[in-house]
């Protein structure tokens, strides 16, 4: 998956210089933030779409040694649309 920009994005998270064996290709990330949460948008390749369709799995990797911050994965057109329900997005 690759990060993509979106109309509501209001900040860019930059490469902070962090490097490890697992993190070698870090790029800037456009996000929307209200100071309490950040939302980013990712685009799947056709191969990734097919894999998600066949296997129904998306994996989240967080580069954090021994814990993981609260995160959420949603699927849908936009979490910014009126009436958007992440539990019933499609």
PyMOL commands that set and color helices and strands:
alter all, ss='L'
color gray80, all
select helices_A, chain A and resi 46-55+86-88
alter helices_A, ss='H'
color red, helices_A
select strands_A, chain A and resi 2-4+11-13+29-33+38-43
alter strands_A, ss='S'
color yellow, strands_A
deselect
rebuild
show_as cartoon
